[in-house]
Amino acid sequence: MDRRSLIKNAGIAGVLAAGVAPAVHAQAAVRWRLASSFPKSLDTIYGAAEVFAQKVKALSGGRFDVSVHAAGELMPAFGVVDGVQNGTVEAAHTAPYYFFGKDETFAIGGAIPFGLNSRQMSAWTYEGNGLKLMREFYAKYNMTSFPCGNTGAQMGGWMRKEIKSVADLKGLKFRIGGFAGKVLERLGGVPQNIPGGEIYQALEKGTIDAAEWIGPYDDQKLGFNKVAPFYYYPGWWEGGLQLDLYVNQKAYDALSAENKAIVEMASTFAHVETQAKYDVKNPGALKQLVGSGAKLRPFPADVMAAAFKQSMSLYDEISAKNENWRKVYADYQKFRSDQNLWFRFTEATFDRFMQSQKL
């Protein structure tokens, strides 16, 4: 009896009993390097990439291994798109708006001033046209994308001096994330785009007058309250910063169907868990910051109004000259309008009532 007949007639149990092992086509091991734009000290935002890597390894039974490297280890924090585009690394975890200098359209994939909140951003991405449109844009950079975290709405940052009106923004050297700096400039401020790991030193030395990062938990870890007393809210430029996993297109195309599914599932898990971490950790950290002397302040009404007006004007100007932006923003804008109408009657009304209660 030949091997094929033995397998057919005896079944797997008989084959094993006979000591004849059937041919098994095991998948080859995959090894990727992932460059993060964030320092290891931030277990929330840097941790999203680690969560992704852990899930990939678990779901693949150890056959797919992703090593995660903090900002500066393989390349600078703001060099990760070039790294993925050129194939220096297979993947990167970052905030899309860091790269608005390449094309303003990057910012829409992360957060733009007075844009979508985190729930709305996830809805646009997964069930609207967001993922499709952004992937079409990222294809120009030889990469594809997966949502991989959201910080939720952010705080407005730490100021050395109190901001009492829009006039106080004039000449203010403000470390502000990515695209929002364009709006700050129109308000008279001087934006500074500095990686997270370098902000404290710049604020301490007075190289900058103010800085924003994310929110209480991360800000406390970075120690900003020790060098600037006034803590402003809200971060009108980041109603819900979505983080992305960028993957080199050639590296992604080389994956098996199973491994492609693993990348998608692992990034989705990290996407949900990241905001859950922030929502759990931020309340306690805010109490501790206030207890240690941080002075909470809302942005004055004229600052909010002026920032909104300048943001909308900026978007119109970019739409007139940037075809990539115009295509994506037109869809985003309509989605935002519909979402705000819906949230006005439900989420916002419910939230306002609950926040006025003593629980």
Secondary structure, 3 states (H helix, E strand, C coil): CCHHHHHHHHHHHHHHHCCCCCCCCCCCCEEEEEEECCCCCCCCCCHHHHHHHHHHHHHCCCCEEEEEECCCCCCCHHHHHHHHHCCCCCEEEECHHHHCCCCCHHHHCCCCCCCCCHHHHHHHHHCCCHHHHHHHHHHHHCEEEEEEEECCCCCCEEECCCCCCHHHHCCCEEECCCCHHHHHHHCCCEEECCCHHHHHHHHHHCCCCEECCCCHHHHHHHCHHHCCCEEEECCCCCCCCEEEEEEEHHHHHCCCHHHHHHHHHHHHHHHHHHHHHHHHHHHHHHHHHHHCCCEEEECCHHHHHHHHHHHHHHHHHHHHHCHHHHHHHHHHHHHHHHHHHHHHHCHHHHHHHHHCCCC
